[in-house]
Amino acid sequence: MSLSAARDYLAFSHLEADLRAELEPLVALAEKGDEGAQAELEDRFFEPLAFGTGGLRGVMAAGLRRMNKPNVRRATLALAQVAKAHAPQGKTALVGFDTRLQSDMFAREAARVLAQAGYTVYLGDRPLPTPYLCFAMRKLSTACGVIITASHNPKIYNGYKAYDDQGGQLVTPWDAEVEAAMGALPLVPVPPSAEADARILPIPKELEDAFYAMSLGFLARPKVFTPAKVLFTPFHGTGIAFVPELFKRAGLPLEVCERQAVQDGTFPTAPRPNPEEMAAFKVPLEDAERLGVDAILANDPDADRLGVVLKHKGQWMQMTGNDMAGLTLDYLATQHHTKGTVITTVVTSDFLAEVGKLHGMETVWTLTGFKNIAVCMHRLVELGEPYAFGAEESIGMCPSGELRDKDGVTAALLVAEMIGHYKAKGQNLMEAVEELQQRTGAFYNRLVNLEDPKPGGAQRFAEAMTRIREAGLRQFAGEQVTSWEDFATGLWQNVEGQREPILDRPDRRDVALPIERSNVLKFRFASGAFAAFRPSGTEPKLKVYLQSRTTPELLDRMEAEARKLLGLG
């Protein structure tokens, strides 16, 4: 069937020449019975790219399940169709891109499609940070938006983030409707006319100043403060376009990792440009030692996340997103007098919610992904409640209600000021977390990323989730199970047999809503620990999120137990 789909793909006379040249030899080999070629075609054509937690994402190559111009056209045609249905008054759209290979080309294609569909399209004139582009969408009141990025994936990947008329990534019903509309389109839609360029405009430059002003508004200028020596790396991405200028306007010193400051989609010094992985910091750590800095701040290539590495007890260590979020909220509350409601995800540490309680803040819980946090932000507006802060464990946070996605640019400035504040108190950020947890209680967290790359891996993880659901767990790593949440059914249950819907605000039932369904299981234990299991919907991957309230050693036992349950022990 995939060979047939590949032949159908090649039958479109307007298929790009480079994609045709790549695919034809593969089809020829498959027709001769080459098993490797047949397997490759199966992987490229057995299903289309689907909207996951971070939009469409795939290897750049010819095929239905790859990132290429035809798929950009299909997605954008579908997005335009759905946007016209949900935001019929909208006349404008925005398209931006990061530093990845082909990002500018894909962005121009998306902009032309939207322009041909009747929109006035604002197109980034250079690689720009995702948070700025999201900020611009809301300022321009766009009907929809597209950002070409694959976040922190290796160089062979690219991706497509689609945004709705609120400036948030697509959620229900937009995402399902866009996918359905894509399915009704030809595999290779006709390319848009170059004449559409007449409806494409640059993003107004004054919006950059507005973004800087928004970010600078989060400076608390604490009385107790010593400017910290901070090293910044954009991992060859878009952060370099904004972060140094932001620090300059703030009057804060900033060292830049020059070897990673060059915008380059091959990521020559960081093959996996992921600020969640310590291995990505090899080059910045060399500079940090030479310069004697207090900390390293790192953006991923589209600058929506912020990684923090600092020297603690004589060793360079990476802060977790959980600790960073909790400490940042406490800093905003104490130094900036921030009030309002906190939004986080069901797999993020309870530390953030406990910090919120310290300062009289309520918490809204939602599924993984900032697109879901954005929905909760919309809901707060409807309720007339002030937004305080949003964060998730994967080093993403959004201090401002003026955009609907993670903001690693503003976070860099905010965290740098925090480092200086605690430096003046004789502490690094990890020591500040330890002090804060003297008030909230201890929290130890771990993320376990599991992969099963052999054929059938995704199915084996699905079967493992079924086993866990049916196991009737009452003990886990020596911990007593007190309750569990099955987000696939939407039900919370305790060991006494009580059941009720899982709510996003269990402490505010007057305004609470059921959390959307998802294939996630979360077990809570008597000690305050938890273990959550979340498989990928499209890849042979599964994440296990662990929390201990007693000792870090419990995390080791919990990880071992989780692997055993999943058949990986």
Salt bridges, closest charged atoms under 4 A:
GLU16 OE2 - ARG73 NH1 2.74
GLU22 OE2 - ARG44 NH1 2.54
GLU24 OE2 - ARG20 NH1 3.81
GLU31 OE2 - ARG7 NE 2.99
GLU40 OE2 - ARG44 NE 2.83
GLU40 OE2 - ARG66 NH2 3.42
ASP43 OD1 - ARG65 NH1 2.65
ASP43 OD2 - ARG66 NH2 2.72
GLU47 OE2 - ARG65 NE 3.51
ASP98 OD2 - ARG100 NE 3.57
GLU109 OE1 - LYS69 NZ 3.91
GLU109 OE2 - ARG73 NH1 2.70
ASP125 OD1 - ARG126 NH1 3.06
ASP125 OD2 - LYS205 NZ 3.26
GLU177 OE1 - HIS86 NE2 2.70
ASP197 OD1 - ARG108 NH1 3.39
ASP197 OD1 - ARG112 NE 2.84
GLU208 OE2 - ARG126 NH1 3.16
GLU208 OE2 - LYS205 NZ 3.49
ASP209 OD1 - ARG249 NH1 3.02
GLU245 OE2 - ARG249 NE 2.79
GLU276 OE1 - ARG305 NH1 2.95
GLU277 OE2 - ARG272 NH2 2.74
GLU286 OE1 - ARG259 NH1 3.11
GLU286 OE2 - LYS282 NZ 3.13
ASP287 OD1 - ARG259 NH2 2.89
ASP287 OD1 - ARG290 NH2 3.26
GLU289 OE2 - LYS311 NZ 3.23
ASP294 OD2 - LYS423 NZ 2.98
ASP300 OD2 - ARG305 NE 3.96
ASP302 OD2 - LYS161 NZ 3.23
ASP304 OD2 - LYS161 NZ 3.15
ASP304 OD2 - LYS406 NZ 3.44
ASP330 OD1 - HIS359 NE2 2.74
ASP330 OD1 - ARG439 NH2 3.42
ASP350 OD2 - ARG524 NH1 2.99
GLU354 OE2 - LYS357 NZ 3.36
GLU362 OE1 - ARG505 NH2 2.65
GLU362 OE1 - ARG508 NH1 3.08
GLU385 OE2 - ARG505 NH1 2.85
GLU402 OE1 - LYS139 NZ 3.24
ASP405 OD1 - LYS406 NZ 3.95
GLU434 OE2 - HIS312 NE2 3.73
GLU435 OE1 - LYS425 NZ 3.98
ASP452 OD2 - ARG460 NE 2.76
ASP486 OD2 - ARG469 NE 2.78
GLU500 OE2 - ARG509 NH2 2.63
ASP510 OD1 - ARG508 NE 2.85
GLU539 OE2 - LYS541 NZ 3.76
ASP556 OD1 - ARG446 NH2 2.89
GLU559 OE1 - ARG446 NH1 2.93
GLU559 OE2 - ARG563 NE 3.12
